[in-house]
């Protein structure tokens, strides 16, 4: 159930990031379903073993939920800006594409940092870019470049990406400072 507390029963470390989670670490706002394991925001978990929850490690930024959602949004933005009437407004297309591209780029760049605080800072920038995408989507609807259903679908995807990034930021801010 979303919004509950999940416990991570095994120690794990996110390779390349410089931070790790110890035994019985709790994360608010994560998804727990009986028998399916628990999810730390942005980290995918798989099944349960004899020792409890087992982690599918995050080795690349592409494994983060916030990145996956942002990338899906970016691809859909590319699709709607490639078709008329939106494609005729070059400035609109450029601004919307840049904002969508910025979100995934900042998540990737932040992941490459070795300190959780640095990563969190880049995620805040990525969140801002996602909010900017939402605003440009509203502009496109006002200009009648697409229908309300398309805008709603993309806005929902952006909101999910913002939520995943927010939960990952909260987790990173709870980590001890890296060395």
MARBADO-650293 format. One record per residue (C-alpha): x, y, z; residue number from 1; residue in one letter. Coordinates in steps of 0.02 Angstrom, whole numbers, plus 50000, padded with zeros to 5 digits. Layout:
residues N
<atom east="X" north="Y" up="Z" num="NUM" residu="A"/>
...
//
This chain:
residues 179
<atom east="50000" north="50000" up="50000" num="1" residu="X"/>
<atom east="50066" north="50171" up="49953" num="2" residu="X"/>
<atom east="50106" north="50287" up="50095" num="3" residu="X"/>
<atom east="50156" north="50152" up="50217" num="4" residu="X"/>
<atom east="50325" north="50117" up="50296" num="5" residu="X"/>
<atom east="50433" north="49980" up="50223" num="6" residu="X"/>
<atom east="50578" north="49895" up="50306" num="7" residu="X"/>
<atom east="50735" north="49843" up="50215" num="8" residu="X"/>
<atom east="50798" north="49691" up="50308" num="9" residu="X"/>
<atom east="50965" north="49668" up="50224" num="10" residu="X"/>
<atom east="51112" north="49785" up="50209" num="11" residu="X"/>
<atom east="51144" north="49851" up="50035" num="12" residu="X"/>
<atom east="51243" north="49983" up="49947" num="13" residu="X"/>
<atom east="51206" north="50078" up="49787" num="14" residu="X"/>
<atom east="51364" north="50049" up="49688" num="15" residu="X"/>
<atom east="51453" north="50203" up="49626" num="16" residu="X"/>
<atom east="51355" north="50321" up="49736" num="17" residu="X"/>
<atom east="51446" north="50315" up="49902" num="18" residu="X"/>
<atom east="51291" north="50284" up="50007" num="19" residu="X"/>
<atom east="51214" north="50129" up="50082" num="20" residu="X"/>
<atom east="51067" north="50075" up="50186" num="21" residu="X"/>
<atom east="51089" north="49976" up="50347" num="22" residu="X"/>
<atom east="50977" north="49843" up="50420" num="23" residu="X"/>
<atom east="50795" north="49888" up="50458" num="24" residu="X"/>
<atom east="50799" north="50056" up="50369" num="25" residu="X"/>
<atom east="50625" north="50129" up="50348" num="26" residu="X"/>
<atom east="50568" north="50243" up="50209" num="27" residu="X"/>
<atom east="50400" north="50335" up="50216" num="28" residu="X"/>
<atom east="50290" north="50342" up="50063" num="29" residu="X"/>
<atom east="50354" north="50183" up="49984" num="30" residu="X"/>
<atom east="50255" north="50042" up="49908" num="31" residu="X"/>
<atom east="50235" north="49880" up="50007" num="32" residu="X"/>
<atom east="50133" north="49736" up="49943" num="33" residu="X"/>
<atom east="50126" north="49573" up="50034" num="34" residu="X"/>
<atom east="50242" north="49447" up="49956" num="35" residu="X"/>
<atom east="50316" north="49569" up="49831" num="36" residu="X"/>
<atom east="50449" north="49652" up="49936" num="37" residu="X"/>
<atom east="50467" north="49835" up="49976" num="38" residu="X"/>
<atom east="50531" north="49982" up="49877" num="39" residu="X"/>
<atom east="50646" north="50119" up="49930" num="40" residu="X"/>
<atom east="50604" north="50266" up="49815" num="41" residu="X"/>
<atom east="50696" north="50250" up="49653" num="42" residu="X"/>
<atom east="50761" north="50076" up="49696" num="43" residu="X"/>
<atom east="50681" north="49919" up="49630" num="44" residu="X"/>
<atom east="50664" north="49767" up="49744" num="45" residu="X"/>
<atom east="50632" north="49590" up="49692" num="46" residu="X"/>
<atom east="50547" north="49450" up="49787" num="47" residu="X"/>
<atom east="50593" north="49387" up="49958" num="48" residu="X"/>
<atom east="50723" north="49264" up="50007" num="49" residu="X"/>
<atom east="50765" north="49170" up="50167" num="50" residu="X"/>
<atom east="50846" north="49326" up="50239" num="51" residu="X"/>
<atom east="50702" north="49443" up="50195" num="52" residu="X"/>
<atom east="50692" north="49572" up="50058" num="53" residu="X"/>
<atom east="50823" north="49556" up="49923" num="54" residu="X"/>
<atom east="50879" north="49707" up="49826" num="55" residu="X"/>
<atom east="50904" north="49722" up="49641" num="56" residu="X"/>
<atom east="51049" north="49844" up="49651" num="57" residu="X"/>
<atom east="51049" north="50013" up="49569" num="58" residu="X"/>
<atom east="51206" north="50012" up="49466" num="59" residu="X"/>
<atom east="51154" north="50139" up="49334" num="60" residu="X"/>
<atom east="51047" north="50294" up="49335" num="61" residu="X"/>
<atom east="50932" north="50207" up="49212" num="62" residu="X"/>
<atom east="50878" north="50090" up="49353" num="63" residu="X"/>
<atom east="50801" north="50233" up="49453" num="64" residu="X"/>
<atom east="50611" north="50248" up="49445" num="65" residu="X"/>
<atom east="50620" north="50438" up="49434" num="66" residu="X"/>
<atom east="50735" north="50423" up="49283" num="67" residu="X"/>
<atom east="50625" north="50293" up="49197" num="68" residu="X"/>
<atom east="50469" north="50400" up="49220" num="69" residu="X"/>
<atom east="50559" north="50558" up="49163" num="70" residu="X"/>
<atom east="50625" north="50469" up="49010" num="71" residu="X"/>
<atom east="50452" north="50404" up="48966" num="72" residu="X"/>
<atom east="50386" north="50582" up="48982" num="73" residu="X"/>
<atom east="50528" north="50648" up="48873" num="74" residu="X"/>
<atom east="50489" north="50523" up="48735" num="75" residu="X"/>
<atom east="50305" north="50570" up="48738" num="76" residu="X"/>
<atom east="50352" north="50754" up="48731" num="77" residu="X"/>
<atom east="50459" north="50718" up="48578" num="78" residu="X"/>
<atom east="50310" north="50631" up="48498" num="79" residu="X"/>
<atom east="50185" north="50772" up="48526" num="80" residu="X"/>
<atom east="50308" north="50906" up="48472" num="81" residu="X"/>
<atom east="50347" north="50812" up="48311" num="82" residu="X"/>
<atom east="50168" north="50823" up="48247" num="83" residu="X"/>
<atom east="50067" north="50974" up="48191" num="84" residu="X"/>
<atom east="50005" north="51092" up="48251" num="85" residu="X"/>
<atom east="50134" north="51094" up="48393" num="86" residu="X"/>
<atom east="50278" north="51059" up="48274" num="87" residu="X"/>
<atom east="50246" north="51224" up="48185" num="88" residu="X"/>
<atom east="50283" north="51325" up="48343" num="89" residu="X"/>
<atom east="50471" north="51305" up="48350" num="90" residu="X"/>
<atom east="50496" north="51406" up="48508" num="91" residu="X"/>
<atom east="50364" north="51306" up="48602" num="92" residu="X"/>
<atom east="50439" north="51142" up="48543" num="93" residu="X"/>
<atom east="50614" north="51196" up="48591" num="94" residu="X"/>
<atom east="50564" north="51251" up="48766" num="95" residu="X"/>
<atom east="50461" north="51096" up="48802" num="96" residu="X"/>
<atom east="50595" north="50978" up="48736" num="97" residu="X"/>
<atom east="50734" north="51066" up="48834" num="98" residu="X"/>
<atom east="50637" north="51055" up="48996" num="99" residu="X"/>
<atom east="50599" north="50870" up="48969" num="100" residu="X"/>
<atom east="50779" north="50835" up="48921" num="101" residu="X"/>
<atom east="50844" north="50930" up="49072" num="102" residu="X"/>
<atom east="50753" north="50817" up="49195" num="103" residu="X"/>
<atom east="50836" north="50656" up="49135" num="104" residu="X"/>
<atom east="51005" north="50743" up="49115" num="105" residu="X"/>
<atom east="51005" north="50808" up="49294" num="106" residu="X"/>
<atom east="50955" north="50639" up="49364" num="107" residu="X"/>
<atom east="51098" north="50558" up="49269" num="108" residu="X"/>
<atom east="51224" north="50690" up="49319" num="109" residu="X"/>
<atom east="51171" north="50685" up="49501" num="110" residu="X"/>
<atom east="51185" north="50496" up="49506" num="111" residu="X"/>
<atom east="51368" north="50511" up="49454" num="112" residu="X"/>
<atom east="51406" north="50615" up="49609" num="113" residu="X"/>
<atom east="51478" north="50522" up="49757" num="114" residu="X"/>
<atom east="51390" north="50617" up="49896" num="115" residu="X"/>
<atom east="51204" north="50597" up="49932" num="116" residu="X"/>
<atom east="51184" north="50786" up="49959" num="117" residu="X"/>
<atom east="51254" north="50821" up="49784" num="118" residu="X"/>
<atom east="51138" north="50692" up="49707" num="119" residu="X"/>
<atom east="50989" north="50769" up="49801" num="120" residu="X"/>
<atom east="51034" north="50942" up="49736" num="121" residu="X"/>
<atom east="51029" north="50880" up="49556" num="122" residu="X"/>
<atom east="50863" north="50793" up="49590" num="123" residu="X"/>
<atom east="50790" north="50958" up="49649" num="124" residu="X"/>
<atom east="50842" north="51035" up="49483" num="125" residu="X"/>
<atom east="50764" north="50888" up="49391" num="126" residu="X"/>
<atom east="50601" north="50914" up="49487" num="127" residu="X"/>
<atom east="50601" north="51096" up="49436" num="128" residu="X"/>
<atom east="50621" north="51045" up="49254" num="129" residu="X"/>
<atom east="50474" north="50924" up="49271" num="130" residu="X"/>
<atom east="50365" north="51064" up="49341" num="131" residu="X"/>
<atom east="50421" north="51171" up="49194" num="132" residu="X"/>
<atom east="50365" north="51032" up="49076" num="133" residu="X"/>
<atom east="50195" north="51034" up="49160" num="134" residu="X"/>
<atom east="50181" north="51222" up="49132" num="135" residu="X"/>
<atom east="50229" north="51206" up="48948" num="136" residu="X"/>
<atom east="50100" north="51068" up="48930" num="137" residu="X"/>
<atom east="49969" north="51187" up="48997" num="138" residu="X"/>
<atom east="50027" north="51318" up="48870" num="139" residu="X"/>
<atom east="50010" north="51190" up="48730" num="140" residu="X"/>
<atom east="49832" north="51149" up="48785" num="141" residu="X"/>
<atom east="49789" north="51335" up="48791" num="142" residu="X"/>
<atom east="49856" north="51352" up="48614" num="143" residu="X"/>
<atom east="49753" north="51199" up="48562" num="144" residu="X"/>
<atom east="49905" north="51100" up="48504" num="145" residu="X"/>
<atom east="49830" north="50941" up="48581" num="146" residu="X"/>
<atom east="49676" north="50890" up="48677" num="147" residu="X"/>
<atom east="49646" north="50889" up="48865" num="148" residu="X"/>
<atom east="49665" north="50699" up="48874" num="149" residu="X"/>
<atom east="49842" north="50708" up="48803" num="150" residu="X"/>
<atom east="49888" north="50848" up="48922" num="151" residu="X"/>
<atom east="49814" north="50751" up="49069" num="152" residu="X"/>
<atom east="49910" north="50593" up="49024" num="153" residu="X"/>
<atom east="50076" north="50686" up="49013" num="154" residu="X"/>
<atom east="50039" north="50788" up="49169" num="155" residu="X"/>
<atom east="50004" north="50627" up="49266" num="156" residu="X"/>
<atom east="50169" north="50552" up="49205" num="157" residu="X"/>
<atom east="50262" north="50711" up="49257" num="158" residu="X"/>
<atom east="50178" north="50706" up="49428" num="159" residu="X"/>
<atom east="50233" north="50525" up="49452" num="160" residu="X"/>
<atom east="50412" north="50571" up="49405" num="161" residu="X"/>
<atom east="50407" north="50719" up="49525" num="162" residu="X"/>
<atom east="50343" north="50605" up="49664" num="163" residu="X"/>
<atom east="50479" north="50475" up="49633" num="164" residu="X"/>
<atom east="50613" north="50610" up="49632" num="165" residu="X"/>
<atom east="50543" north="50687" up="49792" num="166" residu="X"/>
<atom east="50547" north="50520" up="49884" num="167" residu="X"/>
<atom east="50725" north="50488" up="49825" num="168" residu="X"/>
<atom east="50776" north="50663" up="49884" num="169" residu="X"/>
<atom east="50702" north="50626" up="50056" num="170" residu="X"/>
<atom east="50799" north="50463" up="50063" num="171" residu="X"/>
<atom east="50962" north="50545" up="50008" num="172" residu="X"/>
<atom east="50943" north="50683" up="50136" num="173" residu="X"/>
<atom east="50924" north="50551" up="50272" num="174" residu="X"/>
<atom east="51092" north="50473" up="50225" num="175" residu="X"/>
<atom east="51248" north="50520" up="50323" num="176" residu="X"/>
<atom east="51363" north="50638" up="50229" num="177" residu="X"/>
<atom east="51479" north="50547" up="50109" num="178" residu="X"/>
<atom east="51665" north="50554" up="50120" num="179" residu="X"/>
//
